Amino acid sequence: MRGGAAQAEFAACVRCDPVLALRLRLLPVDFGAQPGLLRALLLTAPVATGAAQAGHSSRWRQSIGVAHLAQALSARSGTVDADAAWVAGLAHNLADYSDTDRVSAAQVADWLGTLDSDGWVGDAVRYHAEPLARGRAAHPLVRIVQLAYQLVSRADAVDSVDVRAALAVLQMGAGEAAQLLSESQVQARQLAQRFGLTDAAAQTDGTGLDRLTRLYAAQAAQSALHEYFRQSDGSSSHTFGLLQGSLRALFGVEHACLFAPAADGTLRLTALIRADAGLRALAIPPDDGHSALPRALARNAPQPFERGALDAALVDEQIARLLGATRLICQPLALRDGQMGVLVLGDAPPDLGMSPLWRSVLTQCHEALRPPAAPAATLPAAEAPVVPAVSAGPGDDIPRERVRRAIHEVANPLTIMRNYVNLLSDKLGADSAVQRDLGIIGDEIERVARIVRGITLTEDIAMPAASLELVSVNSVVSELVRMALGTLFTPNKVNVQIDLNPDVPPIPLQKDLLKQVLFNLAKNAVEAMQAGGHLKFITRLVTIDGRRQIEIEVADTGPGLPAEAAAHLFEPVVSAKGGDHAGLGLVISRSLVERLNGHLSCTSTPQGTRFLIRLPTLQNGQAPLTTTRYGSM
């Protein structure tokens, strides 16, 4: 792609690919100004391999043959533009390249109707297989593509009465048509050899190097997306413009919109993605369990919707209608202002949520939206995080530059680990249990990366302001138990019980902080039950002093806390556990809960210890809460 000659060669190659050539023409994306997005598109374009390549080769030969012959007929007759004839001939069987039945020939013709002002290219594709007699008075482009298709697809077509009549209208004889057909067949064979679409190549089994190539292409595409999103100037409008470009180019998603929590707590349309103005009239309560939008926020996972579903929310039907879509995917997405929004995608591929490329797009968009870390000295005093004071021991005074270099270097192995998790995900296929475990590993790698990225070095190590998410407390508890079951609970003979109140609503908070607190409490409980025991997680919805609150109880059956430890439970002391315990776990846990505007308390008896976390819910009419991020324990 460097230099005029290379770009011309690239254009000549793409011109021979029916799928890519039409995508590049149809998409409203300036690939010349955004080479990163073009690289990602090319690297992730579907490639036929193994047994499937034989059928692909046959379809491609027909595409090239009709395109070449239509172009030659247009040049000979002088009736239509040669480039339009090539495009229409190349695209005449475009619907046959789809792996599913989602794309019809009529839909392809409708899409191609936008290539020229009068829609003749679309008509040529729509009517290419109609009898020649029906097109006798049609537009010349339609007649030329019809004729080229008949000559390529029918044996001895040049000797048939209808073909000779059509040739006569163009003032051509059968001998000249046969010569043009022979030349197009030679051209198709030469191009097939150049691009590896010979019959011998179609017998490859698609193993070994082929799989490795696809895995490398996925990693290279992620690198290209990183380059693409680096163009963002940091504003939400620019970043979401880049996101829309990637949606169109990589996934064919033309219709999308973005909903986010408004001041009254309902989900409303934002202006970050242009959509039908009628969507502004919709306000979706965050506790509407029928709608896929609040469900996506509560579960922090993409939720599908299909028009006509009997138990679906009517508001989802209306959103799909206004988007002009038959199905939706509702994807939770962190916004720049600390809230969680819902990206609604119309007619996206059903397996979009499982695509590593889609995960990479979301990651890069999130990174582009992340505000730059402000120096701690510029933060308002009310937001300055308070780090518990602990007497520095020998060797605690680490040079600031050394810590800065360490933080920078930690990011590199984390990136490698995340990439290898994605590689393993692709290699190991669709096994749900394996994918779930890999998802946990990936989430924890990302959590460590967020902690590392958030560190700002001042006189102390403090953390800048961080983003809020609309979080389901029940989901955080379930996720923690699932993550720790095989690594913390089962190996230590601890039975776990969870009792989650389904009426507990999602609340805005920093999910990482709550997970950090719960993990610390669970780890302390397991260490207290050295011979095994029982650990219980309970969530409740309670009303205290007229205000609704969420309670999270973590209770163990250990021997309880010694009186001297209970008296100084939330004070920074040197831990009696030894090893890597600094005596700060509960101190920081309590401070983290307080940063979430909550309260942490503890009661302990010889029969066990019970920690209780109380978090406020959004009261009626209350604006979303604000908080700042703390670092690792």
C-alpha positions as CSV (number, residue, x, y, z in Angstrom):
1,M,0.0,0.0,0.0
2,R,3.0,2.3,-0.1
3,G,3.4,4.3,-3.2
4,G,1.3,4.8,-6.3
5,A,2.4,1.6,-8.0
6,A,1.5,-0.6,-5.0
7,Q,-1.9,1.1,-4.7
8,A,-2.6,0.5,-8.3
9,E,-1.7,-3.2,-8.0
10,F,-3.9,-3.4,-4.8
11,A,-6.8,-1.9,-6.7
12,A,-6.3,-4.4,-9.5
13,C,-6.4,-7.3,-7.1
14,V,-9.5,-6.1,-5.2
15,R,-11.2,-5.5,-8.5
16,C,-11.2,-9.3,-9.0
17,D,-12.8,-10.1,-5.7
18,P,-16.6,-9.9,-6.0
19,V,-17.3,-9.6,-2.2
20,L,-14.5,-7.1,-1.3
21,A,-14.8,-5.0,-4.4
22,L,-18.5,-4.4,-3.8
23,R,-18.1,-3.8,-0.1
24,L,-15.4,-1.2,-0.7
25,R,-17.7,0.6,-3.2
26,L,-20.9,0.4,-1.1
27,L,-19.5,1.4,2.3
28,P,-19.6,5.1,3.2
29,V,-16.1,4.8,4.6
30,D,-13.0,6.7,3.4
31,F,-10.5,3.8,3.5
32,G,-7.8,6.0,1.9
33,A,-7.8,8.2,5.0
34,Q,-8.2,5.2,7.3
35,P,-5.7,2.5,6.2
36,G,-6.0,0.7,9.6
37,L,-9.7,0.0,9.0
38,L,-8.9,-1.2,5.5
39,R,-6.2,-3.6,6.8
40,A,-8.7,-5.0,9.4
41,L,-11.3,-5.5,6.7
42,L,-8.9,-7.3,4.4
43,L,-7.4,-9.5,7.1
44,T,-10.8,-10.6,8.4
45,A,-12.5,-11.1,5.0
46,P,-13.9,-14.7,4.8
47,V,-11.7,-17.0,2.8
48,A,-12.9,-20.4,1.4
49,T,-10.6,-23.2,2.5
50,G,-10.6,-27.0,2.2
51,A,-13.6,-28.7,0.6
52,A,-15.4,-25.4,0.5
53,Q,-12.9,-23.9,-1.9
54,A,-14.1,-26.0,-4.9
55,G,-17.5,-24.4,-4.8
56,H,-16.0,-21.0,-4.2
57,S,-13.6,-21.4,-7.2
58,S,-16.5,-22.3,-9.4
59,R,-18.6,-19.3,-8.4
60,W,-15.6,-17.0,-8.7
61,R,-14.8,-18.2,-12.3
62,Q,-18.3,-17.5,-13.3
63,S,-18.1,-14.0,-11.7
64,I,-14.9,-13.2,-13.5
65,G,-16.1,-14.7,-16.8
66,V,-19.3,-12.7,-16.9
67,A,-17.6,-9.5,-15.8
68,H,-14.8,-9.8,-18.4
69,L,-17.2,-10.6,-21.2
70,A,-19.7,-7.9,-20.2
71,Q,-16.9,-5.4,-20.3
72,A,-15.8,-6.6,-23.7
73,L,-19.3,-6.4,-25.1
74,S,-19.8,-2.9,-23.8
75,A,-16.5,-1.7,-25.3
76,R,-17.4,-3.4,-28.6
77,S,-21.0,-1.9,-28.7
78,G,-20.1,1.4,-27.2
79,T,-23.5,1.6,-25.5
80,V,-22.7,1.6,-21.8
81,D,-19.8,2.4,-19.5
82,A,-17.2,-0.4,-19.4
83,D,-16.6,-0.1,-15.7
84,A,-20.4,-0.4,-14.9
85,A,-20.5,-3.5,-17.1
86,W,-17.6,-5.0,-15.2
87,V,-19.2,-4.3,-11.8
88,A,-22.6,-5.6,-12.8
89,G,-21.1,-8.8,-14.3
90,L,-18.8,-9.4,-11.3
91,A,-21.8,-9.0,-8.9
92,H,-24.4,-10.9,-10.8
93,N,-24.0,-14.0,-8.6
94,L,-22.9,-12.2,-5.4
95,A,-25.8,-13.7,-3.3
96,D,-24.2,-17.2,-4.0
97,Y,-21.2,-16.3,-1.9
98,S,-23.2,-16.0,1.3
99,D,-22.7,-18.9,3.7
100,T,-26.3,-18.6,4.9
101,D,-29.7,-17.8,3.4
102,R,-29.7,-14.3,5.0
103,V,-28.8,-12.6,1.7
104,S,-31.1,-12.9,-1.3
105,A,-30.4,-12.0,-5.0
106,A,-33.1,-9.3,-4.6
107,Q,-31.3,-7.8,-1.6
108,V,-28.0,-7.7,-3.5
109,A,-29.7,-5.9,-6.4
110,D,-31.2,-3.4,-4.0
111,W,-27.8,-2.7,-2.4
112,L,-26.2,-2.3,-5.8
113,G,-29.0,0.1,-6.9
114,T,-27.1,2.9,-5.0
115,L,-24.0,2.6,-7.2
116,D,-25.5,4.7,-10.0
117,S,-28.1,7.4,-9.9
118,D,-30.6,5.5,-12.1
119,G,-30.1,2.1,-10.6
120,W,-29.2,0.3,-13.8
121,V,-26.4,-1.7,-12.2
122,G,-28.9,-3.1,-9.7
123,D,-31.3,-3.9,-12.5
124,A,-28.6,-5.7,-14.5
125,V,-27.9,-7.9,-11.4
126,R,-31.6,-8.4,-10.7
127,Y,-32.6,-9.5,-14.2
128,H,-29.3,-11.2,-15.4
129,A,-30.9,-14.7,-15.6
130,E,-34.1,-13.6,-17.3
131,P,-34.8,-14.9,-20.9
132,L,-33.2,-12.6,-23.4
133,A,-36.5,-12.0,-25.1
134,R,-37.8,-10.3,-22.0
135,G,-35.0,-7.8,-22.1
136,R,-35.2,-6.9,-25.7
137,A,-36.2,-3.2,-24.9
138,A,-34.5,-3.0,-21.5
139,H,-31.6,-0.7,-20.7
140,P,-28.4,-1.6,-22.7
141,L,-26.5,-2.5,-19.5
142,V,-29.3,-5.0,-18.6
143,R,-29.1,-6.6,-22.1
144,I,-25.3,-6.8,-22.1
145,V,-25.1,-8.6,-18.7
146,Q,-28.0,-10.9,-19.7
147,L,-26.1,-11.8,-22.9
148,A,-22.7,-12.3,-21.1
149,Y,-24.4,-14.5,-18.5
150,Q,-26.0,-16.7,-21.2
151,L,-22.7,-17.1,-23.1
152,V,-20.7,-18.0,-20.0
153,S,-23.3,-20.3,-18.4
154,R,-24.8,-22.2,-21.4
155,A,-22.8,-24.6,-23.6
156,D,-23.0,-23.7,-27.3
157,A,-25.1,-20.6,-26.4
158,V,-23.5,-18.7,-29.3
159,D,-25.3,-20.9,-31.7
160,S,-28.8,-20.5,-30.2
161,V,-31.4,-18.3,-31.8
162,D,-32.1,-16.0,-28.8
163,V,-28.4,-15.3,-28.4
164,R,-27.8,-14.5,-32.1
165,A,-30.8,-12.2,-32.0
166,A,-29.4,-10.3,-29.0
167,L,-26.0,-10.1,-30.7
168,A,-27.6,-8.7,-33.8
169,V,-29.1,-5.8,-31.8
170,L,-25.5,-5.0,-30.8
171,Q,-24.5,-5.3,-34.4
172,M,-22.2,-8.3,-33.7
173,G,-22.0,-11.7,-35.3
174,A,-21.6,-15.2,-33.7
175,G,-17.9,-15.5,-34.7
176,E,-16.9,-12.3,-33.0
177,A,-18.9,-13.3,-29.8
178,A,-17.1,-16.6,-29.8
179,Q,-13.8,-14.9,-29.9
180,L,-14.7,-12.6,-27.0
181,L,-15.9,-15.6,-25.0
182,S,-12.6,-17.4,-25.6
183,E,-10.6,-14.4,-24.5
184,S,-12.6,-14.1,-21.3
185,Q,-12.1,-17.8,-20.5
186,V,-8.3,-17.4,-21.0
187,Q,-8.4,-14.4,-18.7
188,A,-10.3,-16.3,-16.0
189,R,-7.8,-19.2,-16.1
190,Q,-4.9,-16.8,-15.7
191,L,-6.4,-15.0,-12.8
192,A,-7.3,-18.3,-11.2
193,Q,-3.7,-19.4,-11.3
194,R,-2.6,-16.0,-9.9
195,F,-4.9,-16.1,-7.0
196,G,-4.6,-19.7,-6.1
197,L,-8.1,-20.8,-7.3
198,T,-7.0,-23.7,-9.5
199,D,-8.5,-27.1,-9.2
200,A,-5.5,-28.5,-7.5
201,A,-5.6,-25.8,-4.8
202,A,-9.3,-26.6,-4.2
203,Q,-8.2,-30.1,-2.8
204,T,-6.3,-28.7,0.2
205,D,-7.6,-29.9,3.5
206,G,-7.4,-26.6,5.4
207,T,-5.2,-27.8,8.2
208,G,-1.8,-26.9,9.7
209,L,-0.4,-23.7,8.1
210,D,-3.9,-22.7,7.0
211,R,-5.2,-22.5,10.6
212,L,-2.1,-20.8,11.7
213,T,-2.5,-18.2,9.0
214,R,-6.1,-17.4,10.1
215,L,-5.0,-17.1,13.7
216,Y,-2.2,-14.7,12.7
217,A,-4.6,-12.7,10.6
218,A,-6.9,-12.2,13.6
219,Q,-4.0,-10.8,15.6
220,A,-2.9,-8.6,12.8
221,A,-6.5,-7.3,12.5
222,Q,-6.5,-6.4,16.2
223,S,-3.3,-4.4,15.6
224,A,-4.9,-2.7,12.6
225,L,-7.9,-1.7,14.7
226,H,-5.6,-0.3,17.4
227,E,-4.1,1.9,14.8
228,Y,-7.5,2.9,13.5
229,F,-8.9,4.0,16.8
230,R,-5.7,5.9,17.7
231,Q,-7.0,8.5,15.2
232,S,-9.6,9.5,17.8
233,D,-9.1,13.1,19.1
234,G,-10.5,11.9,22.5
235,S,-14.0,13.3,22.0
236,S,-17.0,11.0,22.2
237,S,-18.4,12.2,18.9
238,H,-15.2,11.4,17.0
239,T,-14.7,8.0,18.7
240,F,-18.3,7.0,18.0
241,G,-17.8,8.1,14.4
242,L,-14.9,5.7,14.2
243,L,-17.0,3.0,15.8
244,Q,-19.7,3.4,13.2
245,G,-17.1,3.1,10.4
246,S,-15.9,-0.2,11.9
247,L,-19.4,-1.5,12.3
248,R,-20.1,-0.9,8.6
249,A,-16.8,-2.1,7.2
250,L,-16.2,-5.2,9.4
251,F,-19.7,-6.4,10.2
252,G,-22.0,-4.9,7.6
253,V,-24.1,-3.1,10.3
254,E,-25.6,0.0,8.7
255,H,-28.2,0.9,11.4
256,A,-27.3,1.5,15.0
257,C,-28.2,3.8,17.9
258,L,-27.0,4.4,21.5
259,F,-29.1,4.6,24.6
260,A,-27.7,5.9,28.0
261,P,-29.1,6.6,31.5
262,A,-30.7,10.1,31.6
263,A,-31.0,12.3,34.7
264,D,-34.3,10.5,35.7
265,G,-32.6,7.1,35.6
266,T,-34.3,5.9,32.4
267,L,-32.5,4.8,29.2
268,R,-32.8,7.4,26.5
269,L,-31.4,8.0,23.0
270,T,-28.1,9.9,22.8
271,A,-26.9,12.1,20.0
272,L,-23.5,10.3,19.7
273,I,-24.8,8.1,17.0
274,R,-27.3,9.6,14.5
275,A,-30.6,7.7,14.4
276,D,-34.3,8.2,13.6
277,A,-35.6,11.2,15.6
278,G,-38.6,9.1,16.7
279,L,-36.4,7.2,19.1
280,R,-36.0,10.3,21.2
281,A,-39.6,9.8,22.5
282,L,-38.7,6.5,24.2
283,A,-37.7,6.3,27.9
284,I,-36.9,2.7,29.1
285,P,-37.0,2.0,32.9
286,P,-33.8,0.3,34.1
287,D,-35.8,-2.4,35.8
288,D,-37.8,-3.4,32.7
289,G,-37.0,-7.1,32.6
290,H,-38.8,-7.6,29.3
291,S,-36.6,-5.2,27.3
292,A,-33.3,-6.4,26.0
293,L,-31.6,-3.0,26.7
294,P,-31.9,-3.0,30.6
295,R,-31.2,-6.7,30.5
296,A,-27.9,-6.1,28.7
297,L,-26.9,-3.6,31.4
298,A,-28.0,-5.9,34.3
299,R,-26.1,-8.9,32.9
300,N,-23.3,-6.9,31.4
301,A,-23.5,-9.1,28.3
302,P,-25.0,-8.6,24.8
303,Q,-28.7,-9.5,24.5
304,P,-30.5,-10.5,21.3
305,F,-34.0,-9.4,20.2
306,E,-36.0,-10.7,17.3
307,R,-39.1,-8.9,16.0
308,G,-42.3,-10.9,16.6
309,A,-41.1,-12.6,19.8
310,L,-44.1,-13.2,22.0
311,D,-42.6,-12.3,25.4
312,A,-40.5,-9.3,24.1
313,A,-41.1,-5.7,25.2
314,L,-43.0,-3.6,22.8
315,V,-40.4,-0.8,23.1
316,D,-37.9,-3.2,21.5
317,E,-40.3,-3.8,18.7
318,Q,-40.5,0.0,18.2
319,I,-36.8,0.5,18.3
320,A,-36.3,-2.3,15.6
321,R,-39.1,-0.7,13.5
322,L,-37.5,2.8,13.6
323,L,-34.1,1.3,12.8
324,G,-35.5,-0.6,9.9
325,A,-34.2,-3.9,11.3
326,T,-35.7,-7.3,11.9
327,R,-33.4,-8.2,14.8
328,L,-31.3,-6.4,17.3
329,I,-28.2,-7.0,19.4
330,C,-28.0,-4.8,22.5
331,Q,-24.4,-4.5,23.6
332,P,-23.4,-2.8,26.9
333,L,-20.8,-0.2,26.4
334,A,-18.8,2.1,28.8
335,L,-19.2,5.8,28.0
336,R,-16.8,8.6,28.6
337,D,-18.8,10.2,31.3
338,G,-18.6,7.1,33.5
339,Q,-22.0,5.7,32.7
340,M,-22.8,2.5,30.9
341,G,-24.8,2.8,27.7
342,V,-26.4,0.3,25.4
343,L,-25.2,0.1,21.8
344,V,-28.2,-1.2,19.7
345,L,-27.2,-2.9,16.4
346,G,-29.7,-3.6,13.7
347,D,-29.5,-6.8,11.7
348,A,-26.0,-7.6,13.0
349,P,-24.6,-11.1,12.5
350,P,-26.2,-13.4,15.1
351,D,-22.8,-14.7,16.2
352,L,-21.4,-11.2,16.6
353,G,-20.9,-11.6,20.4
354,M,-18.6,-14.6,19.9
355,S,-16.4,-12.8,17.4
356,P,-12.8,-12.0,18.7
357,L,-12.8,-9.2,16.2
358,W,-15.9,-7.7,17.8
359,R,-14.3,-8.0,21.2
360,S,-11.3,-6.2,19.9
361,V,-13.5,-3.3,18.5
362,L,-15.2,-2.9,21.9
363,T,-11.8,-2.8,23.6
364,Q,-10.3,-0.3,21.3
365,C,-13.4,1.9,21.5
366,H,-13.3,1.8,25.3
367,E,-9.6,2.7,25.3
368,A,-10.3,5.7,22.9
369,L,-13.1,6.9,25.2
370,R,-10.9,6.7,28.4
371,P,-10.1,10.2,29.6
372,P,-6.4,11.0,30.1
373,A,-5.2,10.6,33.7
374,A,-5.2,14.0,35.5
375,P,-2.4,14.7,37.9
376,A,-3.5,14.0,41.5
377,A,-2.6,17.6,42.5
378,T,-5.4,19.0,40.1
379,L,-8.1,16.9,41.6
380,P,-10.6,18.6,43.9
381,A,-9.9,18.1,47.5
382,A,-13.2,16.3,48.0
383,E,-12.2,13.7,45.4
384,A,-8.7,13.1,46.5
385,P,-8.4,9.4,47.6
386,V,-7.1,8.8,51.0
387,V,-4.6,6.0,51.2
388,P,-4.4,4.4,54.6
389,A,-1.3,5.4,56.5
390,V,1.1,2.6,57.2
391,S,4.6,3.0,58.7
392,A,7.1,2.4,56.0
393,G,9.4,-0.5,56.7
394,P,12.9,-1.0,55.5
395,G,13.2,-0.9,51.7
396,D,9.7,0.5,51.2
397,D,11.0,3.8,49.7
398,I,11.1,2.7,46.0
399,P,12.3,5.3,43.6
400,R,9.5,6.8,41.6
401,E,11.1,6.3,38.2
402,R,11.7,2.7,39.0
403,V,8.0,2.2,39.8
404,R,7.0,4.1,36.6
405,R,9.2,1.8,34.5
406,A,7.8,-1.2,36.2
407,I,4.2,-0.1,35.5
408,H,5.0,0.5,31.9
409,E,6.7,-2.9,31.5
410,V,3.8,-4.8,33.2
411,A,1.5,-3.6,30.4
412,N,3.5,-5.6,27.7
413,P,3.1,-9.1,29.2
414,L,-0.5,-8.4,30.0
415,T,-1.1,-7.6,26.3
416,I,0.6,-10.8,25.3
417,M,-1.5,-12.8,27.8
418,R,-4.7,-11.2,26.5
419,N,-3.8,-12.0,22.9
420,Y,-2.9,-15.6,23.7
421,V,-6.3,-16.0,25.5
422,N,-7.9,-14.9,22.3
423,L,-5.8,-17.3,20.3
424,L,-6.8,-20.2,22.6
425,S,-10.5,-19.1,22.4
426,D,-10.3,-19.5,18.6
427,K,-8.4,-22.8,18.7
428,L,-10.6,-24.5,21.3
429,G,-13.8,-23.9,19.5
430,A,-17.3,-23.5,20.9
431,D,-17.0,-25.6,24.1
432,S,-19.1,-23.4,26.5
433,A,-17.2,-24.5,29.6
434,V,-13.8,-23.8,28.1
435,Q,-15.0,-20.5,26.7
436,R,-16.4,-19.5,30.1
437,D,-13.1,-20.2,31.8
438,L,-11.1,-18.3,29.1
439,G,-13.6,-15.4,29.5
440,I,-12.8,-15.3,33.3
441,I,-9.1,-15.3,32.6
442,G,-9.5,-12.5,30.0
443,D,-11.7,-10.5,32.4
444,E,-9.1,-10.7,35.2
445,I,-6.3,-9.8,32.9
446,E,-8.2,-6.7,31.8
447,R,-8.9,-5.9,35.5
448,V,-5.2,-6.0,36.3
449,A,-4.6,-3.9,33.2
450,R,-7.1,-1.3,34.4
451,I,-5.5,-1.1,37.8
452,V,-2.0,-0.7,36.3
453,R,-3.2,1.9,33.8
454,G,-4.9,3.9,36.5
455,I,-1.9,4.4,38.7
456,T,-0.7,8.0,38.8
457,L,2.6,8.6,40.6
458,T,2.6,11.6,43.0
459,E,4.0,11.8,46.5
460,D,1.9,8.7,47.2
461,I,0.5,6.2,44.8
462,A,-3.1,7.4,44.2
463,M,-5.7,6.7,41.6
464,P,-7.5,9.2,39.3
465,A,-11.2,9.4,38.9
466,A,-12.7,6.4,37.3
467,S,-15.8,5.4,35.4
468,L,-19.1,4.1,36.8
469,E,-21.1,1.2,35.4
470,L,-24.7,0.3,35.9
471,V,-23.9,-3.0,37.7
472,S,-26.0,-5.9,38.9
473,V,-24.8,-6.8,42.4
474,N,-26.1,-10.3,41.9
475,S,-24.1,-10.7,38.8
476,V,-20.9,-9.6,40.5
477,V,-21.5,-12.1,43.3
478,S,-22.2,-14.9,40.8
479,E,-19.2,-14.0,38.7
480,L,-16.9,-14.0,41.8
481,V,-18.1,-17.4,43.0
482,R,-17.7,-18.9,39.5
483,M,-14.2,-17.5,39.2
484,A,-13.0,-18.7,42.6
485,L,-14.8,-22.0,42.7
486,G,-12.1,-24.1,41.2
487,T,-9.1,-22.1,42.4
488,L,-10.0,-21.0,46.0
489,F,-13.1,-22.7,47.4
490,T,-13.0,-26.4,46.2
491,P,-9.2,-26.9,46.8
492,N,-9.7,-25.7,50.4
493,K,-12.8,-27.9,51.0
494,V,-15.1,-24.9,51.4
495,N,-18.7,-25.4,50.3
496,V,-20.3,-22.2,48.9
497,Q,-24.0,-21.2,49.0
498,I,-25.4,-18.2,47.2
499,D,-28.9,-16.7,48.0
500,L,-29.5,-13.8,45.6
501,N,-32.7,-11.7,45.8
502,P,-33.9,-11.2,42.2
503,D,-35.5,-7.9,43.2
504,V,-32.1,-6.3,43.8
505,P,-31.9,-3.5,41.1
506,P,-28.7,-2.6,39.2
507,I,-26.9,0.4,40.6
508,P,-24.1,2.7,39.3
509,L,-20.7,1.8,40.8
510,Q,-17.3,0.6,40.0
511,K,-17.6,-3.1,39.4
512,D,-13.9,-3.8,39.9
513,L,-14.0,-2.3,43.4
514,L,-16.9,-4.3,44.5
515,K,-15.4,-7.5,43.1
516,Q,-12.1,-6.6,44.9
517,V,-13.8,-6.2,48.2
518,L,-15.8,-9.5,47.9
519,F,-12.7,-11.4,46.8
520,N,-10.8,-10.1,49.8
521,L,-13.6,-11.1,52.2
522,A,-13.9,-14.5,50.6
523,K,-10.1,-15.1,50.8
524,N,-10.0,-14.1,54.4
525,A,-12.9,-16.5,55.2
526,V,-11.2,-19.4,53.4
527,E,-8.0,-18.8,55.3
528,A,-10.0,-18.7,58.6
529,M,-11.5,-22.2,57.8
530,Q,-8.3,-24.1,57.6
531,A,-10.0,-27.5,57.9
532,G,-12.8,-26.5,55.4
533,G,-16.2,-25.2,56.1
534,H,-19.2,-23.4,54.7
535,L,-19.3,-19.9,53.1
536,K,-22.5,-18.1,52.3
537,F,-23.2,-15.1,50.0
538,I,-26.6,-13.4,50.4
539,T,-28.1,-10.3,48.8
540,R,-31.1,-8.4,50.2
541,L,-33.1,-5.3,49.4
542,V,-33.8,-3.4,52.7
543,T,-35.2,-0.1,53.8
544,I,-33.2,1.9,56.4
545,D,-34.4,5.3,57.6
546,G,-36.8,5.4,54.7
547,R,-34.1,4.8,52.0
548,R,-33.7,1.6,50.0
549,Q,-30.3,-0.1,50.3
550,I,-28.7,-3.3,49.1
551,E,-27.2,-5.7,51.6
552,I,-24.5,-8.2,50.7
553,E,-23.7,-10.7,53.4
554,V,-20.5,-12.8,53.4
555,A,-20.7,-15.3,56.3
556,D,-18.3,-18.2,57.2
557,T,-18.4,-21.0,59.7
558,G,-14.8,-20.4,61.0
559,P,-13.7,-20.2,64.6
560,G,-14.4,-16.4,64.8
561,L,-12.0,-13.6,65.4
562,P,-9.8,-13.2,68.5
563,A,-11.0,-10.4,70.7
564,E,-7.8,-8.4,70.2
565,A,-8.1,-8.7,66.4
566,A,-11.8,-7.8,66.4
567,A,-11.1,-4.6,68.4
568,H,-8.7,-3.3,65.7
569,L,-10.3,-5.0,62.7
570,F,-10.4,-2.0,60.3
571,E,-7.1,-0.4,61.5
572,P,-3.8,-0.8,59.7
573,V,-1.7,-3.2,61.7
574,V,1.0,-5.7,60.9
575,S,-0.8,-8.9,60.0
576,A,-0.2,-12.0,62.1
577,K,-0.6,-14.2,59.0
578,G,2.9,-13.6,57.8
579,G,4.0,-14.3,54.3
580,D,2.6,-11.8,51.8
581,H,-0.1,-10.4,54.1
582,A,0.4,-6.7,54.8
583,G,-2.5,-6.3,57.3
584,L,-4.2,-3.9,54.9
585,G,-6.9,-6.1,53.3
586,L,-9.8,-5.1,55.5
587,V,-8.6,-1.5,55.9
588,I,-8.6,-1.0,52.1
589,S,-11.8,-3.0,51.7
590,R,-13.7,-0.7,54.1
591,S,-12.3,2.4,52.4
592,L,-13.3,1.0,49.0
593,V,-16.8,0.4,50.2
594,E,-16.9,3.9,51.6
595,R,-15.8,5.2,48.2
596,L,-18.9,3.4,46.8
597,N,-21.0,5.4,49.3
598,G,-21.6,2.3,51.3
599,H,-20.7,0.8,54.7
600,L,-18.8,-2.3,55.8
601,S,-19.4,-3.9,59.2
602,C,-18.5,-7.1,60.9
603,T,-19.8,-9.4,63.7
604,S,-17.9,-12.4,64.9
605,T,-18.7,-15.3,67.3
606,P,-17.0,-18.6,67.9
607,Q,-19.5,-20.1,65.4
608,G,-18.3,-17.9,62.5
609,T,-17.7,-14.4,61.2
610,R,-20.3,-12.3,59.2
611,F,-19.4,-9.3,57.1
612,L,-22.2,-7.0,55.9
613,I,-21.9,-4.5,53.0
614,R,-24.6,-1.9,52.6
615,L,-24.8,0.0,49.3
616,P,-27.4,2.7,48.5
617,T,-29.7,2.3,45.5
618,L,-30.8,5.2,43.3
619,Q,-33.7,6.8,45.0
620,N,-36.6,8.3,43.0
621,G,-35.4,11.4,41.1
622,Q,-31.8,11.0,42.3
623,A,-29.0,11.7,39.9
624,P,-26.4,8.9,39.4
625,L,-23.7,8.6,42.1
626,T,-20.1,9.6,41.6
627,T,-17.0,8.0,42.9
628,T,-13.3,7.6,42.3
629,R,-11.2,4.5,41.6
630,Y,-8.8,2.9,44.1
631,G,-6.0,0.6,43.3
632,S,-5.1,-3.0,44.1
633,M,-5.1,-4.5,47.6
